[in-house]
Amino acid sequence: MIAHEAGTDTYRQSEGDAAKRKLPPIAFQFDHSTKLKIDKPAGDYVEAEKFANGKLASRFTVSPFRFQPQPGLVSGYLPIVATRLEKNSAKEYQGFRLNFEGRARVNEVEGYQYAFRAQLPQEGTHPRQLFGRIVLLPEPYDLGDPGKPYPPGKTPHRGVLITMLSTSLDTPNDPIRVGDEGALKQLFRSFRFGTG
């Protein structure tokens, strides 16, 4: 991590860093507040968390994602892939309710996203409200021109899954605002493939 202004670091992951952890070798970077706790859980590239009074306020996780070879345009099959992910989320998050799904564009890379409401269980008290937003981003065909579409007959075979969770201890009051407001805004808006 390299500091480039007071209170902010840049997290950079090279292909070699990922390969050493036996994860698909994808390079990416993002900026984040130095107040966030950064970890590398098994199976995920990186996780950044903010806590308030010892309780989770928000979490930003970047995980590897593999695509099965699909015919047609990326934009055509991403919604199908997202439907499977939504079913998994419904099993993972208590009280899952889908609020939104649709196309996403993150620094020129075309992807797909969905947002949801759920509950965060707490020991001995009522569950807290949890807002989630999950963004599926295929690896760009050309890192130098991330918006360049895959040529006919070629499709991505890997990418990342960005999972953003926010509780009542953070700013967003709507699932689709997670990543656009609050502690995760800087991370999400600065996310880029590559380390250049």
N, C-alpha and C positions, 0 to 999 in steps of 0.2 A: 504494500500500500504506500502511496506517495502523497504527502500533504501538498496541496497547492494553494490553499488559503486557510485562514484561521477557522478552526472548527469543522473543516471538510477534508475528507480523504478521497482518493480514487481507488476503488477495488479493481484490480486487473487480474484476469485469469488467462494464462497462455494455454495453447493446446497441450504443451508438455506438462503443465501443472495438472490438467485434467487427466491426462494419460497415466501419470504417476499414481493417481487415485483409482485407476481402472474405470474411468468414466469416458464417454465419447469425447474425443479431443476437439472441443469447441472453445474458441477464444472469445471473451467479451469483457466489458468494463462498465462501471457506473460510479457516480459520485455519491457520497453519503456523509451524513453528520458523524463526527467523531463520538457523539453520545450514544450511537447505536452499538449494540453488541453484535459482533460478527463471528459466525461459527461456520464450520464445514461438516455438516452431519453426513453420516454414511449414506450414500446413494444420491445425495444432492450436491450441486456445485457449491452453493453458498447460501447462508441464511443470515439476515439482518433483523434484529429485534429491538423494539423500544419498550421499556418497562416504566410504569408509574406506581410508586409505592409497592414495589415487588410484584405487581400484576401486569400481565401482558397488555400493552396498548396497541401494538401493531407488529406485523411480521411480513418480511419480503423474502421469498424463497425462489431460487433459480434451480431448476431440476433438468436433467437430460430427458429428451423425448425422442423416440424413434417412430418414424412413419413407415407403414407398410406401403410398398409400391402401389400407386394408384394411377389409373388413366385420367386424362383430362387436366384442366387447369387447377392449380393449387387452391384458388378461391372457391372452386366447386366442391372439393372434398373436405376442406377444413370444417365446414358445419357438421359433416357426418362424423368426423373424428371428435369434435366437441361434444356431440350428443353422447358418445360413449363416456367421455370424461365427466359429463354432468351426472350420469348414472353412478359413477364411482364417488363423486362428491356427495351425492344424496345418501350414500351409505356411510361416508366418512364423517359428515358434519351433522350434529343433532339438530333436528327441526329445519333441515334444508328446504329453502323455497327459492326457486329460480326467479330472478327479477328482470334479467335482460340478457340477450345474446346478440352478437353481430360482429361485423368486420372490425379489425383493429389495425392501426398503422403506428409502428413504433420506430421513430427515426428512419423513415422510408421503407422499413420492412413490413410487408403485408402479412397480417396474421388474423387470428380470430379470438374472440373473448366471450366470457359470460360472467355475470355478476349475480350474487345471491345473498340472502339473509339466512342466518342460522343462530344457534345458541352455543355459548361457550360454558360448559359445565364448570361449576365451582364447588369445592368441598364445603358442605355445611350451609350453603346459601343458595338462593335462586340463581339459575344460569344468567349470564350476561349476554346482551345482544352482540352478535358477531356479523360484520359485513365482509364479504369476500368478493374478490375479482380475480379471475384466472385468465391469463393471456397465453395463447399458443403461438409461438413464433418459429417458423421454419428457418433454417440456416440460409442466409442469402446465397444466391448463385454466384454473385460477384461482390466480394467485400469492398472493393473500390467504388462500386455503384450499387448500394444495397437495395435500391428500388427497381433494379433491372429484373424483369421476369425470367423465369426458367424458360429455356427454349423448348419448342414442341418436342414431345417425347422424353423430356427430362423432368424429373420431379425430385423434390428434396427427400432425403431418407432420414434426416435427423434435424433436431432443433432444440428449443428450450421451452419449458413450461414455467411461466412466472406466476407464482401464487402470492397474492397480496391479501392479508387479513387485517382488519381494523376493528377494535372494540370501542365501547363507549368512552374509553379513556383517551381516544384520539379525536381528530377534528371531523372527519366525514360523517354525515348523517344519512347517507344514501349509498348503497353498494356500488353504483356506477361511478361515484366520486372517489372511491378508494384508489390511490395512486395519482389522483389529480389534486388532492388536498391533503394536508396533514403531514405526518412524519415520513410517509413513503413517496411523496411527490418528487423530491429530488432524485431518488434512486430510479424511479420508473422513467422519468422524463430524460434522464441522462444515459439510460441503458443503450449500449451499442455493441454489435458484434465486432470482433477484432480488438487489438490492443494498440493500434496506431493512433 
